[in-house]
Amino acid sequence: MPRIRKPVVPGWFDQDAADFRLLGTRCRDCGSVFFPREDTFCRNPGCAGGELDEVPLSRRGTVWSYTDGRYRPPAPYVSDPDVEWRPYTLVAVELAAERMVVLGQAAPGVGVADLAVGAEVELVPGVLDEDAEHIWTTWWWRPVAGASGREAAA
Amino acid sequence: MTGEVAVLGAGMHPWGKWGRSFVEYGTKAARDALADAGLEWGAVQSVVGADTVRGGYPGYVAGATFARALGWQGARVTSVYAACASGAQAINTARAQILAGMAEVVLVVGADAAPKGFFAPAGGERPDDPDWLRFRVLGATNPEYFGLYARRRMALYGDTVEDFAQVKVKNSAAGAANPYARYRKRVTAEEVAASPVVADPLRLLDICATSDGAAALVLSSMDFARRHGAADPVRIRAVSTATPHYPRTVLDLPDIATDSAAAVPEPATGFRASIARGAYEEAGIGPEDLSLAEVYDLSTALELEWYEDLGLCGAGEATKLLRDGATALGGRLPVNASGGLSSFGEAVPAQAVAQVCELTWQLRGHAGERQVPGARVGLTANQGLFGHGSAVVAVR
């Protein structure tokens, strides 16, 4: 039986969209943007708004900072304890239009040496983990080819 | 300005990995604090416990747990939780009760028994919990957030991993002189550099461990202190338990994203700086008045952030303060004279109470080899997950 592809968190992105984006919400009253999405109340203390529309976030941003996880994280992160831990890279990305920072794992193969604060990165669809019935999908950040940054300089 | 309360007693259980219950640690610390105050447990009118999420139900009702362990005697009870800031909330609750005239003598206790390895979220499938989500979706442990902050400092200010190592060298030297610290060995920069990377650019010795430990304080009204014969006690002059202002634009545990500053401009003062500012304003002092500070060095790089957030120096100038030796024992303004989390490891609900224990001993002039000469004013600072500020000003 084929496994079902499913977003690791429902409503945070459309895994099948041609133009893959994170999905936030925007308050109809004050224009504040939220990710993870707020669907019931606006969190701007100066706004009484309660109607928020889904809005795709910028596909590109710049690196605010980055690090990696050299040791296996605890559950609920899924990893096979019988397989040697392979560190992944974590990137915090500043989105200019939304004026916010969004975390994500870097695409596999992107290490800390491939990143620099201020370098341009883009969002791509990824796979977090798989089990018997599901392929859990996620988002990844990866350096933009030809953008400024150490990778481009190399 | 708010009124002052007296610190009559301070007590701790040594930090470590002892493999016993947090109740035992907390009870020992409480008994020590009572003995230090020269008071019987029966004289305590209210007990405030800082909760732990790692001890099952007794941990969620820590105040009652400690009251029962000390022997039910009818005292008013409160249990509070604010993650790493729980201890400051407990102190502030006790202070508020004293200043409101609800109680004259209040016992504050925080204790924890920590598991081995990374802190992990509560179990189950809980996609509404940001703390669960950051592990499920990103595998983002606490040290990874510390790594992000450290890398950001390197890019913004030119801090180096060698600077970070010097924080460990400094704090381990202070911790070596603290009988309550878990790590009591001086560490060299070479040892930091030889320890394994946990979350680039931070190494194992840059990151604080998780520990068992307990700390307790006996607080009283100034009137009671005088009647009790404490003519010149250490006094708590301010407690800041601030929350952030929207939009919060610095990424913080356990969040996956910051607030957006697109519709509302970010506040002029960041969250950590606002915690300190609240304490300074309430106490009617400024950074220039401090004799010492105890800050939450979850990582070496984070200690440097606090120098700036406390106003000890300008943005990006923390490494200069460190390199000049200003924040070491014997320096102009020692930071983490106790040895800090670097030497203790974090025992979450006990830590902010322990910071005030250190101030108490320093201000009394009883800190032994760690003594900051002529200490008159001390500040503690810390930050709890989910937007909990914590800072205490103590004076003598």
Interface residues (C-beta under 8 A of the other chain):
Chain A: V8 V9 C27 C30 G31 S32 V33 F34 F35 P36 R43 N44 P45 G46 W64 S65 Y66 T67 D68 G69 R70 Y71 P73 P74 A75 P76 Y77 V78 S79 Y88 L90 A92 A97 E98 R99 M100 V101 V102 L103 G104 Q105 V112 A116 V117 G118 L128 T138
Chain B: G117 F118 A120 P121 G123 E125 P127 P130 W132 L133 R134 F135 R136 V137 L138 G139 A140 T141 E144 G147 L148 Y149 A150 R151 R152 A155 L156 P196 V197 V198 A199 D200 P201 L202 Y246 P247 T249 L251 D255 I256 A257 T258 D259 S260 A261 A262 A263 V264
